Amino acid sequence: MFEATRAGDLKKVRNPQKLMLRSRSSTLVGVKRVSGGRETAGIGGRRAAGRGSGGGVRPHRP
């Protein structure tokens, strides 16, 4: 893609870009990169407060 961009050949640049956008594996690799490979969300290895933990967000009751 780099060489095609440098040469000004947009057809050769667009095709791999489309493939990467539509690829599930490419999406998963991107998510893994952004998240840093961590298992769960949270701060300092602790998970968000859930049911029965005595804290956290209460469910909405209309």
C-alpha positions in Angstrom: 0.0 0.0 0.0 2.9 2.4 0.8 4.5 1.9 -2.6 1.1 2.2 -4.4 0.4 5.5 -2.6 3.7 6.8 -3.4 3.2 5.9 -7.1 -0.3 7.5 -7.1 -2.1 4.3 -7.9 -5.3 4.7 -6.0 -6.9 1.4 -7.2 -4.1 -0.6 -5.6 -4.5 1.4 -2.4 -8.3 1.2 -2.0 -8.7 -2.6 -2.5 -6.6 -3.6 0.6 -8.2 -0.8 2.6 -11.7 -2.2 1.8 -10.6 -5.7 2.7 -9.3 -4.5 6.1 -12.5 -2.5 6.9 -14.7 -5.5 6.1 -12.6 -8.2 7.8 -13.7 -9.5 11.1 -10.2 -10.6 12.1 -8.8 -7.2 11.3 -11.5 -5.6 13.6 -10.5 -8.0 16.4 -6.8 -7.2 16.0 -7.7 -3.5 16.2 -9.7 -3.9 19.3 -7.0 -6.0 21.0 -4.4 -3.3 20.1 -6.6 -0.5 21.6 -7.4 -2.4 24.7 -3.8 -3.5 25.3 -4.8 -7.2 25.6 -6.5 -6.8 29.0 -9.0 -9.3 30.0 -11.7 -7.1 31.6 -12.4 -3.4 31.9 -11.7 -1.7 35.1 -9.1 0.1 37.1 -6.2 -1.7 38.8 -7.4 -5.2 37.9 -10.7 -4.7 39.8 -14.0 -5.3 38.1 -17.0 -3.0 38.2 -19.4 -3.5 41.2 -22.0 -6.0 40.3 -25.0 -7.7 41.8 -24.6 -8.4 45.5 -21.4 -6.5 46.0 -23.0 -3.7 48.0 -22.1 -0.9 45.6 -22.3 0.2 42.0 -25.2 1.3 39.9 -28.7 0.4 40.8 -31.1 -0.9 38.1 -33.6 1.6 36.7 -37.1 1.2 38.0 -39.8 3.3 36.3 
